[in-house]
Amino acid sequence: MSNVLTRWLDSDVGYSFRTSPTAIVAAAIAFVCVFCSIFAGWVSPHNPFDLASLELSDARLPPAWQEGGRLTYLLGTDDQGRDILSALIYGARISLVVGIVSVILSVLAGVALGLVAGFKGGWIDTFLMRVCDVMLSFPAILVALLIAGVGRAMLPNVTGPVLVLATIQVATAIITEATLSFLGVGVPPTSPSLGTLIRVGNDYLFSGEWWITIFPGVMLVLIALSVNLLGDWLRDALNPRLR
């Protein structure tokens, strides 16, 4: 395992990563978010899905550093008495699962159809490209999954562009899921999705309970920004013209 990591760090892509502070910071933020999401049961101080442990009397408590806050709820609580920090960790898990799974399905379908179009050509290529044109004509918010064509090149030559597009689409899918949840048509309201937390907190924003919506919004921005920055770095690292 160490030999593989050493060889990767000595490669052109590894050198590009080591010399890019932006990529390192973005990767660190993404790693922390993914790690906390995977091990949410051990990392989070509370389980927001455990309805029996919720106390309505603890609803809308401010962060611990403000007057009336408690160390038990470091970032405060929402309108149901759920710990905001725990809800962020579990909410990030929902957003990441939706984003990654949708992109994996999109990559599998897109690469398979792209290879068929590039290998066969002719009317098959034309038909698939027209289908892609129709799909891309719809706004992203109305489509949970986008299927993108990747041209006529074969698999070894499209690996780089596919990785870059997939990385960027993860951030797009996460924002789309949060937008749908904010509009009330995403995950159930009882699930601590980032979009749901932002929507709930928006109702209390002007009454002083700013933490219910601000912290989920910051978490969403950090996840989307870190993934987008990694996608930008990957695009430059895999561009042979920049080597």
KEKE-3310 file (N, C-alpha, C; in steps of 0.2 Angstrom, whole numbers, plus 5000, padded with zeros to 4 digits):
npx = (5004:5010:5020:5012:5006:5018:5023:5012:5013:5025:5022:5016:5004:5003:5014:5009:4998:5005:5011:5001:4993:4979:4973:4977:4971:4957:4956:4958:4947:4937:4940:4938:4924:4919:4924:4918:4905:4904:4908:4898:4890:4899:4906:4897:4890:4876:4862:4852:4841:4836:4821:4816:4826:4825:4822:4809:4809:4822:4823:4828:4839:4853:4870:4885:4893:4886:4874:4864:4866:4872:4885:4883:4876:4884:4884:4871:4853:4839:4822:4816:4823:4834:4852:4862:4875:4876:4866:4871:4882:4876:4867:4876:4880:4869:4868:4881:4880:4869:4874:4886:4881:4872:4881:4889:4880:4877:4890:4892:4882:4884:4897:4896:4887:4893:4905:4899:4893:4905:4912:4903:4897:4889:4872:4869:4877:4873:4859:4861:4867:4858:4848:4855:4856:4843:4840:4849:4843:4834:4832:4843:4838:4826:4829:4835:4845:4858:4863:4877:4885:4901:4908:4918:4929:4939:4939:4952:4956:4946:4946:4952:4944:4932:4934:4936:4923:4915:4919:4915:4902:4897:4897:4887:4876:4875:4871:4859:4851:4851:4844:4831:4827:4826:4815:4806:4803:4812:4822:4813:4805:4808:4821:4838:4843:4854:4848:4835:4837:4842:4830:4821:4827:4827:4814:4816:4826:4825:4820:4830:4836:4848:4858:4852:4850:4862:4874:4871:4871:4884:4891:4886:4891:4905:4907:4903:4911:4924:4924:4922:4934:4943:4940:4943:4957:4960:4957:4966:4978:4977:4978:4987:4993:4997:5007)
npy = (4994:5006:5007:5009:5022:5029:5028:5035:5048:5052:5053:5062:5068:5066:5074:5087:5088:5088:5101:5110:5120:5123:5112:5103:5108:5108:5094:5090:5095:5089:5075:5075:5078:5067:5056:5059:5057:5044:5038:5042:5037:5035:5047:5058:5068:5065:5056:5060:5054:5046:5047:5045:5051:5064:5081:5092:5103:5107:5114:5125:5130:5141:5142:5135:5145:5156:5166:5156:5145:5127:5116:5103:5104:5109:5117:5122:5119:5113:5117:5105:5101:5094:5091:5102:5100:5086:5084:5090:5082:5069:5074:5078:5065:5060:5069:5067:5053:5053:5062:5055:5042:5045:5051:5040:5031:5039:5040:5027:5024:5034:5033:5020:5022:5031:5025:5015:5024:5030:5018:5012:5022:5032:5031:5027:5034:5047:5046:5044:5056:5065:5062:5065:5079:5082:5078:5087:5099:5101:5110:5108:5106:5100:5088:5073:5065:5067:5063:5062:5064:5059:5061:5053:5046:5032:5021:5022:5035:5044:5043:5053:5065:5060:5057:5071:5077:5069:5072:5085:5084:5078:5088:5096:5087:5086:5099:5100:5090:5096:5108:5102:5096:5108:5114:5105:5094:5084:5073:5065:5076:5073:5068:5073:5081:5092:5102:5102:5106:5119:5124:5123:5131:5143:5148:5153:5162:5177:5179:5177:5165:5161:5151:5139:5138:5144:5137:5124:5129:5134:5122:5115:5124:5122:5108:5108:5117:5112:5100:5105:5112:5102:5096:5106:5106:5093:5093:5102:5095:5083:5088:5087:5098:5107:5101)
npz = (5000:5004:4995:4983:4986:4987:4973:4967:4972:4967:4954:4939:4942:4956:4959:4955:4964:4976:4975:4975:4985:4986:4981:4991:5003:4999:4997:5010:5017:5010:5014:5028:5028:5022:5030:5042:5039:5035:5047:5055:5066:5076:5077:5078:5092:5095:5090:5078:5072:5082:5089:5101:5110:5108:5115:5116:5124:5123:5111:5098:5105:5107:5100:5110:5114:5116:5126:5136:5129:5128:5132:5128:5117:5105:5093:5094:5093:5083:5078:5082:5093:5089:5089:5081:5076:5076:5067:5055:5052:5049:5040:5030:5026:5020:5009:5002:4999:4990:4980:4976:4972:4962:4953:4950:4944:4933:4926:4923:4914:4905:4900:4895:4884:4877:4873:4864:4855:4850:4845:4836:4828:4815:4812:4825:4833:4830:4834:4848:4852:4849:4859:4870:4868:4870:4883:4890:4887:4897:4913:4926:4939:4937:4934:4941:4938:4927:4911:4902:4886:4880:4868:4854:4857:4863:4878:4885:4882:4886:4900:4908:4906:4910:4923:4928:4925:4932:4945:4946:4944:4955:4965:4959:4960:4974:4977:4970:4976:4989:4985:4981:4993:5000:4994:4998:4991:4992:5002:5016:5028:5041:5040:5043:5032:5023:5015:5020:5033:5031:5025:5036:5045:5039:5042:5054:5054:5054:5067:5076:5078:5070:5069:5065:5051:5046:5049:5042:5029:5028:5029:5017:5007:5010:5007:4993:4987:4990:4983:4970:4968:4969:4957:4948:4950:4946:4933:4928:4931:4924:4911:4897:4890:4899:4906)
capx = (5000:5014:5023:5007:5006:5024:5023:5007:5016:5031:5019:5015:4998:5005:5018:5004:4994:5009:5013:4995:4990:4972:4971:4978:4966:4951:4956:4957:4940:4932:4941:4935:4917:4918:4926:4913:4899:4905:4908:4893:4888:4904:4909:4892:4888:4869:4859:4846:4836:4833:4816:4815:4831:4824:4818:4806:4811:4829:4822:4831:4845:4859:4877:4887:4897:4881:4871:4858:4869:4875:4891:4880:4874:4890:4881:4864:4848:4834:4815:4814:4828:4840:4858:4864:4882:4875:4862:4876:4886:4871:4865:4881:4880:4864:4870:4886:4877:4865:4879:4891:4878:4869:4886:4892:4876:4878:4896:4891:4877:4887:4903:4894:4883:4898:4909:4895:4893:4911:4914:4899:4896:4884:4865:4868:4880:4868:4853:4862:4869:4851:4845:4859:4854:4836:4841:4853:4839:4830:4835:4846:4834:4821:4832:4839:4851:4860:4867:4881:4889:4908:4911:4919:4935:4938:4939:4958:4957:4941:4946:4953:4938:4926:4935:4934:4916:4912:4920:4911:4895:4896:4895:4881:4871:4874:4867:4853:4848:4849:4838:4825:4825:4824:4809:4801:4802:4818:4821:4807:4806:4811:4828:4842:4847:4857:4843:4830:4839:4842:4823:4818:4830:4825:4808:4818:4832:4824:4818:4836:4839:4852:4862:4849:4851:4868:4878:4870:4873:4891:4893:4885:4896:4912:4907:4902:4917:4930:4923:4923:4941:4947:4938:4947:4964:4961:4956:4973:4983:4977:4978:4994:4996:4999:5013)
capy = (5000:5012:5008:5012:5029:5033:5029:5040:5054:5053:5053:5069:5070:5067:5081:5092:5088:5090:5108:5114:5121:5123:5105:5099:5110:5105:5087:5089:5097:5083:5069:5076:5077:5060:5052:5060:5055:5037:5035:5047:5034:5036:5054:5063:5067:5063:5053:5064:5049:5043:5052:5045:5055:5072:5084:5098:5108:5109:5116:5132:5133:5144:5138:5134:5151:5161:5165:5151:5138:5122:5112:5097:5106:5114:5122:5124:5114:5116:5118:5099:5099:5090:5094:5104:5097:5079:5084:5092:5076:5064:5077:5077:5058:5060:5073:5063:5047:5055:5064:5050:5036:5047:5052:5033:5028:5043:5038:5020:5025:5039:5030:5014:5024:5035:5020:5012:5029:5031:5012:5010:5028:5032:5033:5026:5040:5053:5046:5045:5063:5069:5060:5069:5086:5083:5078:5093:5105:5102:5113:5103:5106:5096:5081:5071:5062:5069:5058:5066:5060:5061:5061:5047:5043:5026:5022:5025:5042:5048:5042:5059:5070:5057:5059:5078:5078:5065:5075:5091:5083:5076:5094:5098:5083:5088:5105:5098:5087:5101:5112:5099:5096:5115:5115:5101:5088:5079:5068:5067:5082:5070:5067:5079:5083:5099:5106:5102:5110:5126:5126:5124:5137:5149:5151:5156:5167:5184:5179:5177:5158:5161:5145:5133:5139:5146:5131:5119:5132:5134:5115:5114:5127:5119:5102:5109:5121:5108:5095:5109:5114:5096:5095:5110:5104:5087:5095:5105:5090:5078:5091:5086:5104:5110:5098)
capz = (5000:5004:4988:4978:4987:4985:4966:4965:4974:4962:4947:4937:4945:4963:4960:4954:4970:4982:4975:4975:4992:4985:4981:4997:5008:4997:4998:5017:5019:5008:5018:5034:5027:5020:5036:5047:5036:5035:5054:5059:5072:5081:5077:5081:5099:5096:5084:5076:5070:5088:5091:5109:5114:5107:5120:5113:5128:5121:5104:5097:5109:5104:5101:5116:5116:5117:5132:5135:5125:5132:5129:5125:5110:5103:5088:5096:5091:5078:5080:5085:5098:5087:5089:5074:5074:5074:5061:5050:5051:5046:5033:5025:5024:5015:5003:4999:4996:4984:4975:4973:4969:4956:4948:4948:4939:4927:4923:4920:4908:4900:4897:4890:4878:4873:4869:4859:4850:4847:4841:4830:4824:4810:4815:4832:4836:4829:4839:4855:4853:4849:4865:4875:4867:4873:4890:4892:4886:4903:4918:4931:4945:4935:4932:4947:4935:4920:4907:4897:4881:4880:4861:4850:4859:4866:4885:4888:4880:4890:4907:4911:4906:4914:4930:4929:4924:4938:4951:4946:4944:4962:4968:4956:4962:4981:4977:4967:4982:4994:4983:4981:5000:5002:4991:5001:4987:4992:5007:5021:5032:5047:5039:5044:5026:5023:5012:5025:5039:5028:5024:5042:5049:5036:5045:5061:5053:5056:5074:5080:5078:5064:5068:5062:5044:5044:5049:5037:5023:5028:5027:5010:5004:5011:5003:4986:4985:4990:4977:4964:4968:4967:4950:4944:4950:4942:4926:4926:4932:4918:4904:4894:4888:4905:4909)
cpx = (5004:5018:5019:5007:5012:5025:5018:5010:5021:5028:5018:5009:4999:5009:5013:5000:4999:5011:5007:4992:4982:4969:4971:4972:4959:4950:4955:4950:4936:4934:4938:4927:4915:4919:4920:4906:4899:4904:4903:4891:4893:4907:4904:4891:4881:4867:4852:4840:4833:4828:4815:4820:4830:4820:4816:4808:4818:4829:4825:4835:4850:4865:4880:4890:4892:4877:4865:4860:4871:4880:4888:4878:4879:4887:4874:4859:4843:4827:4813:4818:4833:4846:4861:4870:4880:4871:4866:4879:4881:4868:4870:4882:4875:4865:4876:4884:4873:4869:4883:4887:4875:4875:4889:4887:4876:4884:4895:4887:4881:4893:4901:4891:4889:4903:4905:4895:4899:4914:4910:4898:4890:4877:4865:4871:4876:4862:4855:4864:4863:4848:4848:4857:4847:4836:4844:4849:4835:4835:4838:4842:4828:4823:4836:4845:4852:4864:4870:4885:4896:4911:4912:4925:4934:4940:4946:4959:4952:4941:4947:4947:4932:4927:4934:4927:4913:4913:4916:4904:4893:4894:4888:4875:4870:4870:4860:4848:4846:4844:4832:4822:4823:4817:4803:4799:4807:4817:4815:4810:4810:4819:4832:4846:4849:4851:4837:4831:4839:4835:4820:4821:4829:4819:4810:4823:4831:4821:4824:4839:4843:4856:4859:4850:4858:4873:4877:4872:4880:4894:4892:4890:4903:4912:4907:4909:4923:4930:4925:4931:4945:4946:4942:4954:4965:4961:4963:4978:4983:4977:4986:4997:4999:5005:5020)
cpy = (5006:5013:5011:5020:5032:5034:5034:5047:5056:5054:5061:5072:5071:5073:5087:5093:5091:5098:5112:5115:5121:5116:5101:5101:5108:5098:5085:5090:5091:5077:5070:5075:5070:5055:5053:5057:5047:5034:5040:5044:5035:5043:5059:5062:5064:5059:5056:5060:5046:5048:5051:5049:5062:5075:5091:5104:5111:5112:5123:5135:5136:5140:5139:5141:5157:5160:5161:5145:5133:5118:5106:5098:5111:5119:5124:5118:5118:5116:5111:5097:5095:5094:5096:5101:5090:5079:5086:5085:5070:5067:5077:5070:5057:5063:5069:5057:5048:5057:5059:5044:5039:5048:5045:5030:5032:5041:5032:5020:5029:5036:5024:5017:5028:5030:5017:5017:5030:5025:5011:5016:5028:5034:5032:5032:5046:5052:5047:5052:5067:5068:5064:5076:5087:5083:5084:5099:5106:5105:5107:5101:5101:5089:5079:5068:5065:5064:5062:5062:5063:5060:5054:5044:5036:5027:5025:5032:5046:5047:5049:5064:5067:5058:5066:5079:5075:5069:5082:5090:5080:5082:5097:5094:5084:5094:5104:5095:5092:5106:5109:5098:5103:5116:5110:5095:5083:5074:5070:5072:5079:5069:5073:5081:5091:5104:5107:5106:5118:5129:5128:5130:5143:5153:5155:5161:5174:5184:5178:5170:5157:5154:5139:5133:5140:5141:5126:5122:5132:5127:5113:5117:5124:5112:5103:5112:5116:5103:5099:5111:5108:5094:5099:5108:5098:5088:5098:5099:5085:5081:5091:5093:5108:5107:5100)
cpz = (5000:4998:4983:4979:4986:4977:4964:4966:4970:4955:4945:4941:4953:4964:4960:4961:4976:4981:4974:4982:4991:4985:4987:5002:5006:4998:5006:5020:5017:5012:5024:5034:5026:5026:5041:5045:5037:5042:5058:5066:5078:5082:5080:5088:5100:5090:5083:5074:5076:5091:5098:5113:5113:5113:5117:5118:5127:5114:5104:5102:5105:5104:5108:5119:5117:5123:5131:5132:5130:5128:5126:5118:5107:5098:5089:5093:5087:5082:5084:5091:5096:5087:5082:5072:5072:5067:5055:5047:5047:5040:5028:5022:5018:5008:4999:4995:4990:4978:4972:4969:4962:4950:4945:4942:4932:4923:4920:4914:4903:4896:4892:4884:4874:4870:4863:4853:4846:4843:4835:4825:4820:4814:4823:4836:4836:4834:4846:4857:4853:4856:4871:4874:4871:4880:4893:4891:4892:4908:4923:4937:4943:4934:4938:4944:4928:4917:4901:4892:4881:4874:4858:4852:4863:4874:4888:4887:4884:4897:4911:4911:4910:4921:4932:4930:4930:4944:4952:4947:4951:4966:4966:4959:4970:4981:4975:4973:4987:4992:4983:4988:5003:5000:4994:4997:4987:4997:5012:5025:5039:5046:5039:5038:5026:5020:5017:5031:5037:5028:5031:5046:5045:5039:5052:5060:5056:5063:5079:5080:5071:5063:5065:5054:5042:5044:5044:5030:5022:5026:5020:5006:5004:5006:4995:4983:4985:4985:4971:4963:4966:4960:4946:4944:4946:4935:4923:4926:4926:4911:4902:4892:4893:4909:4906)
residu = (MET:SER:ASN:VAL:LEU:THR:ARG:TRP:LEU:ASP:SER:ASP:VAL:GLY:TYR:SER:PHE:ARG:THR:SER:PRO:THR:ALA:ILE:VAL:ALA:ALA:ALA:ILE:ALA:PHE:VAL:CYS:VAL:PHE:CYS:SER:ILE:PHE:ALA:GLY:TRP:VAL:SER:PRO:HIS:ASN:PRO:PHE:ASP:LEU:ALA:SER:LEU:GLU:LEU:SER:ASP:ALA:ARG:LEU:PRO:PRO:ALA:TRP:GLN:GLU:GLY:GLY:ARG:LEU:THR:TYR:LEU:LEU:GLY:THR:ASP:ASP:GLN:GLY:ARG:ASP:ILE:LEU:SER:ALA:LEU:ILE:TYR:GLY:ALA:ARG:ILE:SER:LEU:VAL:VAL:GLY:ILE:VAL:SER:VAL:ILE:LEU:SER:VAL:LEU:ALA:GLY:VAL:ALA:LEU:GLY:LEU:VAL:ALA:GLY:PHE:LYS:GLY:GLY:TRP:ILE:ASP:THR:PHE:LEU:MET:ARG:VAL:CYS:ASP:VAL:MET:LEU:SER:PHE:PRO:ALA:ILE:LEU:VAL:ALA:LEU:LEU:ILE:ALA:GLY:VAL:GLY:ARG:ALA:MET:LEU:PRO:ASN:VAL:THR:GLY:PRO:VAL:LEU:VAL:LEU:ALA:THR:ILE:GLN:VAL:ALA:THR:ALA:ILE:ILE:THR:GLU:ALA:THR:LEU:SER:PHE:LEU:GLY:VAL:GLY:VAL:PRO:PRO:THR:SER:PRO:SER:LEU:GLY:THR:LEU:ILE:ARG:VAL:GLY:ASN:ASP:TYR:LEU:PHE:SER:GLY:GLU:TRP:TRP:ILE:THR:ILE:PHE:PRO:GLY:VAL:MET:LEU:VAL:LEU:ILE:ALA:LEU:SER:VAL:ASN:LEU:LEU:GLY:ASP:TRP:LEU:ARG:ASP:ALA:LEU:ASN:PRO:ARG:LEU:ARG)
# end
